[in-house]
Each structure stands twice: as C-alpha cells, then as structure tokens.
Amino acid sequence: MVAQVMAQEPWHPGRLLAVSGAYWQTCTLHAGVKLDIFTVIGEKALTASALAEKLDADVDGTARLLNALVAMALLVKENDRYRNTPPSRAYLAKDSDQYIGYMILHHHHLVESWNRLDESVSTGKPIADQLPVSATDRLENFLMGMFNTASLTAPDLARAVDLSGRRHLLDLGGGPGTYAIHFCRQNPRMKATVFDLPTSRPFAEKTINRYNLAGRIDFLAGNFTTDTLSGRYDVVWISHILHSENPDAAAILLTKAAAVLAPGGLIIVHDFFLNDTMAAPLFPALFSLNMLVRTESGRSYSAGEITAMLTAAGFRDVTRHPFRGPTDSGVLIGKK
C-alpha cells in the first residue's frame, strides 16, 4: 500500500529552515511557562523591570524574553508594560481552570532526549534522563499534564461514546482519573474504578474530590503489567496506555482486561492510531519517535494492529468510532 501524505506546502529551503529552527519558539514558550511569567502577570500590566524583580531575574534577559513572547502574540506590549493575551491568560496562567502548562513542562523535560534522537535510531534504545528534574516534579508534570490535556478531550468524548445502561467502568492506567470523572458525569448511574500505580493515588484522589465524585469513583493501586486484575466490570477504558508497551505486553494487557469484563461488556481503546501504512497521520508517526527516545519498547500502533490484538483476546464486533481527537487520537470499541 502506498502511504498517503497529507497535503501541505512543498518543501523548499525557507520551509526547511523554518522547521529546523522551530525550536527557538518552542524554547521561548517553555521558558515563559517555566518562569511562570503568565501567572505572575495575571490581570496586570507590568514593566520588564517589575517582572524581573518578581522573578529575581536579569532585567535585560527578562525584557528580551518578554519581547519575543510579544512577537509570538502571547503577550501584548503597551507603553513598556506587558500584559497577557486572552489565550495566554486562559491556558498559560496557573490560576486558570484551562491551564496546560504542566503538559508544556512535560514537553520541556523531553527536549534533551529528542535532541539525541539520532542515537536512539542508531541503538534502538531510549535516552537516559539529562535534565536535573526531581522524579516527583517530573511525575507531577506528567500526571497533571495528562489531566490538563485529557480535560480538553474527555467531555466531548464522554458525550460521543454511548455508555448508557453501563454500571461499572474500569479506567485502566487512569492516572488522575480524568476520563472516569467525565464518563461518570455523563452517566449519573455509573460508578468507576481507577487502576494505576500507588504513586498516582494522591493526584487521582485530589482530582476526584475536586469533582465531588469520591462516592462513585474509587482508586485501586497496582501494576497492570505484573498484577492480575480483579473485580467485575461492564466497561474497560484504556486510554493512551498501549503505546507504552511492546506488542506482546499490549496483547497480554488486553487479555487481562477481557478477564474482568462481564459477558457483553465493552472494551474501549483510546490512542494515537497510525493507518495501515504506518506512515500517517503525522502526529502518531512523530509520537512513535517520542516512544523510541523515552521508553524501552513503546510505539504507536495502527488501528489494524490493535484490532487484531482485540480479536485474539476474545473481543468481537471491533469497530472504529468516528470520534477524532485534536492530535489524531481515535477510539476502538469491542464487545466481549
């Protein structure tokens, strides 16, 4: 099969150099979030010197960063004072419910590994951590980043997938429980169990309590790669988990999910699916490289590969749901 490449501007020296230097803007955004500039500005308009004092930073360096953020349309400059734009106030200030800075910081922690992508391609091995970031901070940024980004997708997805009549959902590897929360909000008679590592419990319980769902969503600590799953459910939700596993481990996990599903129960797999050529869409193809530099055996899978695993695990009527996420995530549904 011939891979279909998405329509885009033809490659020429200017476009090649623009892609090559795109990390300048990336690093400018990362610095703004890491220094918490957007939160400090808030609803105010501050001079570079006033902001530098609050950040305990160099005035000239602060002014240069602020001017670059203005050029990127993330700040507005008026009479030497800087203020947030509506999008930066909504998405980049920590006191906003729509804050996505945790995921941006997670991306920041990946930069050193991506900078050595050629080594991973040559060796087939991930790149060891380079940034001096504590494991706790890295975990918080990852889990809260997952919560932030999932919160943008979960409400629409919970409305799109019909779970009416279902009573107990297992959110396998659910982290902070974002999807369990939104499925329960959409289906008032449903309860859910979030299964993840013990380190995820504080984040999950905090998030569940925030939505006043502690009475309907519980947390079960464990490791799905080594533990036997327990309980009985009529829905198993697996979101962005399989791409972290090699094909054998992914297949075993789906078999474990089948074992705790009641007859007629549904399995729903949400992930970045490649098409059968493995060369499109763009985001899942790039994400597979992210798994190369960051994990021992993770990768993006095609919808066909996951469908074959689900069929082998005993599921029938496996179908691709029409839902499409903002980064080409998709949904496969099978019935036990």
C-alpha positions as CSV (number, residue, x, y, z in Angstrom):
1,M,0.0,0.0,0.0
2,V,1.3,3.5,-0.9
3,A,1.3,5.9,2.0
4,Q,-0.8,9.0,1.5
5,V,1.0,12.1,2.6
6,M,-1.2,15.0,3.9
7,A,-1.5,18.0,1.6
8,Q,1.0,20.7,2.7
9,E,3.3,23.4,1.4
10,P,6.0,22.0,-0.8
11,W,9.4,21.7,0.7
12,H,11.9,24.5,-0.1
13,P,14.9,26.0,1.7
14,G,12.8,28.5,3.5
15,R,10.4,25.9,4.9
16,L,13.2,23.5,5.7
17,L,15.0,26.2,7.7
18,A,11.7,27.2,9.4
19,V,11.2,23.7,10.6
20,S,14.8,23.4,11.6
21,G,14.7,26.5,13.8
22,A,11.2,26.0,15.1
23,Y,12.7,25.0,18.5
24,W,13.5,28.7,19.1
25,Q,9.8,29.4,19.6
26,T,9.4,26.2,21.5
27,C,12.1,27.1,23.9
28,T,10.8,30.6,24.3
29,L,7.4,29.2,25.2
30,H,8.9,26.7,27.6
31,A,11.0,29.5,29.3
32,G,7.9,31.6,29.8
33,V,6.0,28.8,31.4
34,K,8.9,27.5,33.4
35,L,9.5,31.0,34.8
36,D,5.7,31.3,35.4
37,I,5.6,34.7,33.6
38,F,2.0,34.4,32.6
39,T,0.8,33.6,36.1
40,V,2.8,36.5,37.6
41,I,1.4,39.0,35.1
42,G,-2.1,37.7,35.6
43,E,-4.6,40.5,35.0
44,K,-1.9,43.2,35.5
45,A,0.3,45.1,33.1
46,L,3.9,45.1,34.2
47,T,7.2,46.6,33.1
48,A,10.2,44.3,32.4
49,S,12.0,45.6,35.4
50,A,9.0,45.0,37.7
51,L,8.6,41.5,36.4
52,A,12.3,40.8,36.6
53,E,12.2,41.8,40.3
54,K,9.3,39.5,41.0
55,L,11.1,36.6,39.2
56,D,14.5,37.5,40.7
57,A,15.8,37.6,37.1
58,D,18.1,39.8,35.0
59,V,16.2,42.8,33.6
60,D,17.7,42.7,30.1
61,G,17.2,39.0,29.8
62,T,13.6,39.3,31.0
63,A,12.9,42.1,28.5
64,R,14.2,40.1,25.6
65,L,12.1,37.1,26.6
66,L,9.0,39.3,27.0
67,N,9.6,41.0,23.6
68,A,9.9,37.6,22.0
69,L,6.6,36.5,23.6
70,V,5.0,39.6,22.3
71,A,6.3,38.8,18.8
72,M,4.7,35.3,19.2
73,A,1.4,37.0,20.1
74,L,1.4,35.5,23.6
75,L,1.8,38.9,25.3
76,V,0.8,42.5,24.4
77,K,3.2,45.4,24.9
78,E,1.8,48.9,25.6
79,N,4.0,51.8,26.8
80,D,6.7,49.4,28.0
81,R,4.2,47.4,30.0
82,Y,3.4,43.8,29.2
83,R,0.1,42.0,29.7
84,N,-1.4,38.7,28.8
85,T,-3.5,38.0,25.7
86,P,-6.8,36.2,26.4
87,P,-5.3,32.8,25.2
88,S,-2.2,33.1,27.4
89,R,-4.3,34.2,30.4
90,A,-6.6,31.2,29.8
91,Y,-4.1,28.4,29.0
92,L,-0.7,29.5,30.5
93,A,-1.6,31.1,33.9
94,K,-1.7,28.5,36.7
95,D,-4.8,30.0,38.3
96,S,-6.9,29.2,35.2
97,D,-9.0,26.1,35.0
98,Q,-7.8,25.7,31.4
99,Y,-4.1,25.8,32.3
100,I,-2.0,23.4,30.1
101,G,1.4,24.4,31.5
102,Y,2.0,21.1,33.1
103,M,2.0,19.4,29.7
104,I,4.3,22.1,28.3
105,L,6.7,21.4,31.2
106,H,6.5,17.7,30.4
107,H,7.4,18.5,26.8
108,H,10.3,20.6,28.2
109,H,11.6,17.6,30.0
110,L,11.6,15.6,26.7
111,V,13.7,18.1,24.8
112,E,17.1,16.7,25.7
113,S,16.1,13.2,24.7
114,W,14.7,14.4,21.4
115,N,17.9,16.3,20.8
116,R,19.6,12.9,20.7
117,L,17.0,11.1,18.5
118,D,19.8,10.0,16.1
119,E,21.3,8.0,19.0
120,S,18.1,6.2,19.7
121,V,17.6,5.4,16.0
122,S,21.2,4.0,15.8
123,T,20.9,2.0,19.1
124,G,17.2,1.3,19.3
125,K,17.5,2.4,23.0
126,P,15.9,5.3,24.8
127,I,18.0,8.3,26.0
128,A,18.7,8.5,29.7
129,D,17.3,11.5,31.6
130,Q,19.6,14.5,31.3
131,L,17.7,17.4,32.9
132,P,18.2,17.9,36.7
133,V,14.5,17.4,37.5
134,S,13.3,15.5,40.5
135,A,11.3,12.4,40.0
136,T,8.4,14.0,42.0
137,D,8.3,17.1,39.8
138,R,8.6,15.0,36.6
139,L,5.7,12.8,37.8
140,E,3.6,15.8,38.8
141,N,4.1,17.5,35.5
142,F,3.3,14.3,33.6
143,L,0.2,13.4,35.6
144,M,-1.2,16.9,35.8
145,G,-0.3,17.4,32.1
146,M,-2.3,14.3,31.3
147,F,-5.2,15.7,33.4
148,N,-5.0,19.1,31.6
149,T,-5.0,17.7,28.1
150,A,-7.5,15.0,28.8
151,S,-9.8,17.6,30.3
152,L,-9.9,19.3,26.9
153,T,-10.9,16.0,25.2
154,A,-12.8,14.0,27.8
155,P,-16.1,15.9,27.9
156,D,-16.6,15.6,24.1
157,L,-15.5,12.0,24.1
158,A,-17.8,11.1,27.1
159,R,-20.7,12.5,25.2
160,A,-19.7,10.8,21.9
161,V,-19.4,7.3,23.3
162,D,-22.7,5.9,24.4
163,L,-22.4,4.1,27.8
164,S,-26.0,4.5,28.9
165,G,-27.0,1.4,30.8
166,R,-23.5,0.6,31.9
167,R,-22.8,0.4,35.6
168,H,-19.2,0.0,36.4
169,L,-16.2,1.3,34.4
170,L,-12.6,0.3,35.0
171,D,-10.2,3.1,34.0
172,L,-7.1,1.0,33.4
173,G,-3.9,3.1,33.9
174,G,-6.2,6.0,34.5
175,G,-3.6,8.3,36.3
176,P,-5.6,11.2,37.8
177,G,-8.9,9.6,36.6
178,T,-9.9,12.3,34.2
179,Y,-11.9,10.1,31.8
180,A,-13.5,8.2,34.7
181,I,-14.7,11.5,36.0
182,H,-16.2,12.7,32.8
183,F,-17.8,9.3,32.0
184,C,-19.4,9.3,35.4
185,R,-20.6,12.9,35.0
186,Q,-22.2,12.0,31.6
187,N,-23.7,8.8,33.0
188,P,-25.1,9.6,36.5
189,R,-25.9,5.9,37.4
190,M,-22.3,4.7,36.6
191,K,-19.5,4.2,39.1
192,A,-15.8,3.8,38.2
193,T,-12.6,2.3,39.5
194,V,-9.2,3.9,38.5
195,F,-6.4,1.4,38.5
196,D,-2.9,2.7,38.5
197,L,0.4,2.7,40.3
198,P,0.4,3.8,44.0
199,T,2.3,7.0,43.2
200,S,-0.8,8.1,41.2
201,R,-3.2,7.8,44.1
202,P,-2.7,11.3,45.6
203,F,-3.2,13.0,42.2
204,A,-6.3,10.9,41.5
205,E,-7.9,11.3,44.8
206,K,-7.3,15.1,44.7
207,T,-8.9,15.3,41.2
208,I,-11.8,13.0,42.1
209,N,-12.6,15.0,45.2
210,R,-12.4,18.2,43.2
211,Y,-15.4,17.0,41.2
212,N,-17.2,15.7,44.3
213,L,-17.2,12.1,42.9
214,A,-15.4,10.3,45.8
215,G,-18.6,8.4,46.4
216,R,-18.7,7.0,42.9
217,I,-15.1,6.7,41.9
218,D,-12.5,4.7,43.9
219,F,-8.8,4.1,43.3
220,L,-7.2,0.7,43.1
221,A,-3.4,0.6,43.4
222,G,-1.4,-1.9,41.3
223,N,0.8,-2.5,38.3
224,F,-1.1,-3.8,35.3
225,T,2.0,-5.3,33.7
226,T,2.7,-7.6,36.6
227,D,-0.5,-7.9,38.7
228,T,-3.6,-9.9,38.0
229,L,-6.6,-7.6,37.6
230,S,-9.6,-8.2,39.9
231,G,-13.2,-7.2,40.1
232,R,-16.1,-7.4,37.6
233,Y,-16.9,-4.5,35.2
234,D,-19.1,-3.9,32.2
235,V,-16.7,-1.4,30.6
236,V,-12.9,-1.3,30.5
237,W,-11.4,2.0,29.3
238,I,-7.8,2.0,28.2
239,S,-6.6,5.5,27.2
240,H,-3.0,6.2,25.9
241,I,-1.6,3.1,27.6
242,L,-0.9,0.6,24.8
243,H,1.6,2.9,23.1
244,S,3.9,2.5,26.1
245,E,4.0,-1.3,25.7
246,N,5.6,-3.7,23.2
247,P,3.2,-5.8,21.1
248,D,3.4,-8.8,23.4
249,A,2.8,-6.8,26.5
250,A,-0.1,-4.9,24.9
251,A,-1.8,-8.1,23.8
252,I,-1.4,-9.5,27.4
253,L,-3.0,-6.4,28.8
254,L,-6.0,-6.7,26.5
255,T,-6.4,-10.3,27.6
256,K,-6.3,-9.2,31.3
257,A,-9.0,-6.7,30.5
258,A,-11.1,-9.3,28.9
259,A,-10.8,-11.5,32.0
260,V,-12.5,-8.9,34.3
261,L,-15.3,-7.9,31.8
262,A,-18.7,-9.4,32.2
263,P,-20.2,-11.1,29.1
264,G,-21.4,-8.4,26.8
265,G,-19.0,-5.9,28.4
266,L,-17.3,-3.3,26.3
267,I,-13.6,-2.5,25.9
268,I,-12.8,0.9,24.6
269,V,-9.2,1.7,23.5
270,H,-8.3,5.4,23.0
271,D,-4.9,6.0,21.5
272,F,-2.9,7.7,18.7
273,F,-3.6,5.3,15.8
274,L,-1.5,5.1,12.7
275,N,-3.1,4.0,9.4
276,D,-2.1,0.7,7.8
277,T,0.9,2.2,6.0
278,M,2.4,3.2,9.5
279,A,3.4,6.5,7.8
280,A,0.4,8.7,8.7
281,P,-1.2,10.6,10.3
282,L,1.7,12.9,11.2
283,F,1.2,13.2,15.0
284,P,1.1,9.4,15.7
285,A,4.1,9.0,13.5
286,L,6.1,11.6,15.5
287,F,4.7,10.2,18.7
288,S,6.2,6.8,17.9
289,L,9.6,8.5,17.8
290,N,8.8,10.0,21.2
291,M,8.3,6.5,22.5
292,L,11.6,5.5,20.9
293,V,13.6,8.1,22.8
294,R,11.7,7.8,26.1
295,T,10.8,4.1,26.5
296,E,12.3,0.7,26.1
297,S,9.6,-0.7,23.8
298,G,6.8,1.8,23.4
299,R,5.5,2.7,19.9
300,S,2.5,3.9,18.0
301,Y,0.2,1.2,16.7
302,S,-2.1,1.1,13.7
303,A,-5.8,0.6,14.3
304,G,-5.4,-2.6,12.4
305,E,-2.8,-3.9,14.8
306,I,-4.9,-3.2,17.8
307,T,-8.0,-4.6,16.2
308,A,-6.1,-7.9,15.6
309,M,-5.0,-7.9,19.3
310,L,-8.5,-7.3,20.5
311,T,-9.9,-10.1,18.3
312,A,-7.2,-12.5,19.6
313,A,-8.2,-11.6,23.2
314,G,-11.7,-12.7,22.5
315,F,-13.5,-9.5,21.5
316,R,-15.9,-9.3,18.6
317,D,-17.5,-6.6,16.5
318,V,-14.4,-4.4,16.9
319,T,-15.2,-1.1,15.3
320,R,-13.5,2.3,14.9
321,H,-15.6,5.0,16.5
322,P,-16.0,8.2,14.4
323,F,-14.5,10.3,17.3
324,R,-11.3,12.1,16.3
325,G,-9.2,13.9,18.9
326,P,-7.2,17.1,18.4
327,T,-4.0,15.1,17.9
328,D,-5.5,12.4,15.7
329,S,-6.4,10.2,18.7
330,G,-9.0,7.6,17.9
331,V,-11.3,5.1,19.6
332,L,-11.7,1.4,19.0
333,I,-14.6,-0.5,20.7
334,G,-15.0,-4.2,21.1
335,K,-17.5,-6.4,22.9
336,K,-16.8,-9.5,25.0
